[in-house]
Amino acid sequence: MSPKLQGIVPALWLLGVLSPLWCPPVLCDCKFPPTIAHGHHRDVTRSIFSTKEYAYECDEGYTLVGESRISCSSSVWSALAPECKAVCPKPEIENGKPSVDKDQYAESENVTVECNSGYDVVGSQSITCSEDRTWYPEVPKCEWVFPEGCEQVLAGRKLMQCLPNPEDVKMALEVYKLSLEIERLEKTLCLKPEVPNGKLSVEKDQYVNPETVTIQCDPGYRMVGSASISCSENKSWSPDVPKCERDLLHPSPEEEKRKHKKKRLVQSPDSYFMDNTGKTAQAIRGMHIPKAIKYLKDVTLQKLCAIVIIVVELVDVPRSNSGAGHRNESQESSFELESFVDEGIQDLTWNLDL
């Protein structure tokens, strides 16, 4: 035997003797721990002389069903490997509730839906938490069942018989009294009168007998009929609702402005005359043009920074020394300018009376 083998053999013998002491077959003959879907395990053994122990954990969205830890003893695992099952949220059921009320439900767990008194299940009453963390079939609804004749509730009758929870006697009686009042009012309600080009003294959608309303026509319109009407017991207005017709003899201020828009003189202290030479002179009362400006072609009104500017353009006019009626160049003259303004118009031609 070579010297090298002579050194290895005692070491192997020693390892064979000590191995049973470190991990006796009774403790170490279990196979690897089983794997689980949607989860994992980790070794939590305290030391080499302790029993092999593993802890299981689930992925997010899944819950552990079974023992979270297993250990090897006498060649057998202390328990079956746990399962990681999907988690479904609590089903939201308006006017109802699940048979087992909790925040989360595990995969394959069944729930029965129970509706409140006066409501029936619309859909499957039994639902199951599926592997994809949803309820199958879909969560049902709880809808109120109308007893026969309860369509009259809309008209304010039979409320006490048709309440979803008639055990509340006090509330039922109060609602019943209210229904009688509603029924009484329904018989005497008048709809809002429609009056084009007019307005009501009291604006609302409905009026109660014997409420009275006064009607006023808009400016420029005249009343045809009675200005005061009352809500009668037969749900109609008495006398008939009047009309507001156009008053041609008394037009509104707006119509008056449109009709006489050229009758207002502009005599603003902030008005100036400007000729094409750049000379300016402040306007005088009566809108007279300074005598230095003799011949005018066009005069335009413009608004600039709240100052009214009148732009005057000079033109060449042939002079004639003969004939009557012609002005002498040396003759002093003043030309009166009639100025009219149409509201909203910022550019217009002025009329010049030569």
RACORVEN-V821980 format. One record per residue. N is the residue number from 1. RES is the residue in three letters. PHI is phi in whole degrees, 0 to 359 (* if undefined). Layout:
<<N/RES/PHI> <N/RES/PHI>>
This chain:
<<1/MET/*> <2/SER/289> <3/PRO/302> <4/LYS/292> <5/LEU/290> <6/GLN/298> <7/GLY/278> <8/ILE/277> <9/VAL/302> <10/PRO/298> <11/ALA/291> <12/LEU/296> <13/TRP/296> <14/LEU/294> <15/LEU/294> <16/GLY/293> <17/VAL/282> <18/LEU/278> <19/SER/304> <20/PRO/298> <21/LEU/286> <22/TRP/291> <23/CYS/218> <24/PRO/298> <25/PRO/304> <26/VAL/297> <27/LEU/260> <28/CYS/248> <29/ASP/263> <30/CYS/282> <31/LYS/287> <32/PHE/300> <33/PRO/295> <34/PRO/292> <35/THR/274> <36/ILE/230> <37/ALA/285> <38/HIS/61> <39/GLY/196> <40/HIS/206> <41/HIS/234> <42/ARG/218> <43/ASP/282> <44/VAL/240> <45/THR/297> <46/ARG/286> <47/SER/206> <48/ILE/290> <49/PHE/265> <50/SER/265> <51/THR/292> <52/LYS/295> <53/GLU/223> <54/TYR/231> <55/ALA/248> <56/TYR/251> <57/GLU/223> <58/CYS/258> <59/ASP/289> <60/GLU/297> <61/GLY/92> <62/TYR/232> <63/THR/237> <64/LEU/277> <65/VAL/240> <66/GLY/122> <67/GLU/284> <68/SER/282> <69/ARG/228> <70/ILE/227> <71/SER/222> <72/CYS/266> <73/SER/213> <74/SER/57> <75/SER/67> <76/VAL/226> <77/TRP/288> <78/SER/297> <79/ALA/200> <80/LEU/292> <81/ALA/296> <82/PRO/287> <83/GLU/239> <84/CYS/253> <85/LYS/252> <86/ALA/296> <87/VAL/243> <88/CYS/253> <89/PRO/288> <90/LYS/298> <91/PRO/291> <92/GLU/271> <93/ILE/231> <94/GLU/288> <95/ASN/64> <96/GLY/196> <97/LYS/202> <98/PRO/283> <99/SER/297> <100/VAL/243> <101/ASP/263> <102/LYS/206> <103/ASP/283> <104/GLN/224> <105/TYR/228> <106/ALA/275> <107/GLU/304> <108/SER/76> <109/GLU/283> <110/ASN/262> <111/VAL/226> <112/THR/256> <113/VAL/269> <114/GLU/241> <115/CYS/269> <116/ASN/292> <117/SER/300> <118/GLY/90> <119/TYR/239> <120/ASP/241> <121/VAL/284> <122/VAL/246> <123/GLY/125> <124/SER/281> <125/GLN/284> <126/SER/251> <127/ILE/233> <128/THR/232> <129/CYS/282> <130/SER/267> <131/GLU/294> <132/ASP/272> <133/ARG/67> <134/THR/236> <135/TRP/270> <136/TYR/228> <137/PRO/298> <138/GLU/299> <139/VAL/298> <140/PRO/286> <141/LYS/245> <142/CYS/248> <143/GLU/247> <144/TRP/289> <145/VAL/267> <146/PHE/280> <147/PRO/297> <148/GLU/301> <149/GLY/92> <150/CYS/280> <151/GLU/297> <152/GLN/285> <153/VAL/300> <154/LEU/297> <155/ALA/265> <156/GLY/88> <157/ARG/233> <158/LYS/59> <159/LEU/294> <160/MET/294> <161/GLN/284> <162/CYS/254> <163/LEU/295> <164/PRO/299> <165/ASN/235> <166/PRO/291> <167/GLU/293> <168/ASP/279> <169/VAL/296> <170/LYS/299> <171/MET/294> <172/ALA/299> <173/LEU/293> <174/GLU/296> <175/VAL/293> <176/TYR/296> <177/LYS/298> <178/LEU/295> <179/SER/296> <180/LEU/294> <181/GLU/293> <182/ILE/298> <183/GLU/297> <184/ARG/293> <185/LEU/292> <186/GLU/301> <187/LYS/282> <188/THR/235> <189/LEU/270> <190/CYS/247> <191/LEU/285> <192/LYS/299> <193/PRO/289> <194/GLU/265> <195/VAL/232> <196/PRO/300> <197/ASN/64> <198/GLY/210> <199/LYS/221> <200/LEU/263> <201/SER/292> <202/VAL/229> <203/GLU/261> <204/LYS/198> <205/ASP/282> <206/GLN/222> <207/TYR/230> <208/VAL/254> <209/ASN/301> <210/PRO/255> <211/GLU/298> <212/THR/246> <213/VAL/232> <214/THR/255> <215/ILE/247> <216/GLN/233> <217/CYS/280> <218/ASP/291> <219/PRO/303> <220/GLY/91> <221/TYR/233> <222/ARG/241> <223/MET/281> <224/VAL/241> <225/GLY/122> <226/SER/275> <227/ALA/282> <228/SER/243> <229/ILE/231> <230/SER/233> <231/CYS/281> <232/SER/264> <233/GLU/291> <234/ASN/268> <235/LYS/67> <236/SER/238> <237/TRP/266> <238/SER/230> <239/PRO/294> <240/ASP/301> <241/VAL/296> <242/PRO/286> <243/LYS/240> <244/CYS/246> <245/GLU/253> <246/ARG/298> <247/ASP/261> <248/LEU/287> <249/LEU/279> <250/HIS/229> <251/PRO/293> <252/SER/288> <253/PRO/305> <254/GLU/294> <255/GLU/294> <256/GLU/297> <257/LYS/295> <258/ARG/295> <259/LYS/288> <260/HIS/243> <261/LYS/290> <262/LYS/253> <263/LYS/246> <264/ARG/250> <265/LEU/283> <266/VAL/265> <267/GLN/228> <268/SER/284> <269/PRO/294> <270/ASP/263> <271/SER/267> <272/TYR/226> <273/PHE/258> <274/MET/223> <275/ASP/262> <276/ASN/283> <277/THR/266> <278/GLY/93> <279/LYS/283> <280/THR/230> <281/ALA/211> <282/GLN/291> <283/ALA/293> <284/ILE/255> <285/ARG/300> <286/GLY/93> <287/MET/57> <288/HIS/274> <289/ILE/277> <290/PRO/305> <291/LYS/292> <292/ALA/291> <293/ILE/261> <294/LYS/258> <295/TYR/241> <296/LEU/232> <297/LYS/256> <298/ASP/210> <299/VAL/236> <300/THR/237> <301/LEU/263> <302/GLN/225> <303/LYS/255> <304/LEU/229> <305/CYS/54> <306/ALA/65> <307/ILE/247> <308/VAL/278> <309/ILE/247> <310/ILE/250> <311/VAL/264> <312/VAL/246> <313/GLU/255> <314/LEU/276> <315/VAL/232> <316/ASP/278> <317/VAL/244> <318/PRO/301> <319/ARG/270> <320/SER/222> <321/ASN/270> <322/SER/246> <323/GLY/92> <324/ALA/275> <325/GLY/92> <326/HIS/272> <327/ARG/277> <328/ASN/278> <329/GLU/300> <330/SER/276> <331/GLN/288> <332/GLU/278> <333/SER/214> <334/SER/229> <335/PHE/256> <336/GLU/271> <337/LEU/248> <338/GLU/275> <339/SER/242> <340/PHE/235> <341/VAL/234> <342/ASP/260> <343/GLU/301> <344/GLY/93> <345/ILE/267> <346/GLN/254> <347/ASP/215> <348/LEU/209> <349/THR/269> <350/TRP/270> <351/ASN/267> <352/LEU/242> <353/ASP/258> <354/LEU/275>>
